[in-house]
Amino acid sequence: MTNNNNTQKLKGFDIHAVRKQFPILNRKVNNYDLAYLDNAASAQKPLSVINAISEQMSHSYGNVHRGLHTLANETTEAYENSRIKVAKFLGVPKAANIIFTKGASEALNLVAYGLMNEIQPGDEIILSQMEHHSNIVPWHFLRERCGAVLKYIPVTEQGNLDLEVYKSMLGPKTKIVSVVHMSNVLGTINPVKEIGQLAHNSGAIFIVDGTQSTVHMPIDVMEIDADLFCMTGHKLYGPTGIGALYAKTSIQERMQPFNGGGEMIEDVFEDRVTYNDPPFKFEAGTPPILQAIGLGAAIDWYSQYDFSEIHAHENSVYNHAVEQLKSIEDFKLIGSAENKGPVLAFNINGIHAHDIAQILDKYGVAIRAGQHCTQPLMNSLGIHSTARASFGIYNTIEEADRLVDGLKRAITFLS
Ligand SMILES: Cc1ncc(COP(=O)(O)O)c(C=O)c1O
């Protein structure tokens, strides 16, 4: 079951109709039409997401789960419906395997904390050099607190994971393998199914950071056979403050809860406590109710489209931009894997990425510059930072041209 199967789709991908649904795309920045090319950092929100949250607050708001009144029950239904939508989106049969978190970072922190008791000194955790800090720092906690040894799958010059080296790293001490599905810098889409099979053959728990991939490809967590898989709402045209973690039932049983408080308990006595069933065991306190409902609305909105049409559109804008940029002397594309999503990281020899981003902003073109929370990747590539344009559903060829024109002007100005 993949996320692309079960929803009625709109016929034909109409970019103008898509753009009309994003009020922010009408605004000017520095007297230019906004060209928002920072989608890998966070995406803009369509009206249906904005309205879903505002309607919930205006008409039917209460706390979830513990209410005996209509508003609490309605809100609970909407919140739990969103869990079902996330499950369906990820190809997961049972909604109970979906834990709401405040984002992908919190999901990965929950996993690392939850599995802490499984780690003995000298146990090995395999990550990759292209991980976001969110999939590195929580494992450093296990290195510091439990004596875990962190190992990193190297990245080739093209931007692929070196799977031969990975194979040689696996062994009886490997307890966890945690890798990103799609890199937020290189755009590389990693062969997670193969990486997972190898991890499982070594008896390791396999975790996938799906923060970027969920936006650019159909996801089937069952097919990948990940033990844990995380995503975030704000990059998928949903609100901030909401993410989701899929965890296999057997892993949910092994994981310790991360936060304590209301809702996650079954019984609390002065001398002991018992926990609620998953997913509630991992959702202490009042959850991000409105954000979860907003994420459900984002999934509904996104799922109206044929995913292959969205991705073909995004890739055509990306390819158009790369083709133009290649003609610029001193342009260096960072990440040229064959299988990659629409993330365009680059450097211009002799010009700082921050300067490029600031000049592009003067022309209304929003990109990001810096290390993109991937310092080990930057170190492995021998660079300090990159500029990064990242494309989403509403970007156009004309905006790609504006990126190229703005960059040419920036180069003239800065050289
Ligand atoms: C690959 C990857 N993992 C994790 C994260 C963290 O996601 P969140 O903002 O939901 O904590 C990001 C955010 O940029 C990311 O790109």
PDBQT file of the ligand as one rigid body, heavy atoms in Angstrom, charges set to zero:
ROOT
HETATM    1  C1  LIG A 501      16.839  15.526   6.521  1.00  0.00    +0.000 C 
HETATM    2  C2  LIG A 501      16.264  16.268   7.698  1.00  0.00    +0.000 A 
HETATM    3  N1  LIG A 501      16.104  15.630   8.863  1.00  0.00    +0.000 NA
HETATM    4  C3  LIG A 501      15.583  16.250   9.943  1.00  0.00    +0.000 A 
HETATM    5  C4  LIG A 501      15.209  17.564   9.900  1.00  0.00    +0.000 A 
HETATM    6  C5  LIG A 501      14.590  18.227  11.102  1.00  0.00    +0.000 C 
HETATM    7  O1  LIG A 501      13.221  18.381  10.902  1.00  0.00    +0.000 OA
HETATM    8  P1  LIG A 501      12.299  19.232  11.887  1.00  0.00    +0.000 P 
HETATM    9  O2  LIG A 501      12.411  20.645  11.436  1.00  0.00    +0.000 OA
HETATM   10  O3  LIG A 501      10.930  18.693  11.688  1.00  0.00    +0.000 OA
HETATM   11  O4  LIG A 501      12.764  19.000  13.270  1.00  0.00    +0.000 OA
HETATM   12  C6  LIG A 501      15.373  18.278   8.704  1.00  0.00    +0.000 A 
HETATM   13  C7  LIG A 501      15.029  19.718   8.615  1.00  0.00    +0.000 C 
HETATM   14  O5  LIG A 501      15.534  20.438   7.813  1.00  0.00    +0.000 OA
HETATM   15  C8  LIG A 501      15.900  17.603   7.577  1.00  0.00    +0.000 A 
HETATM   16  O6  LIG A 501      16.052  18.234   6.396  1.00  0.00    +0.000 OA
ENDROOT
TORSDOF 0
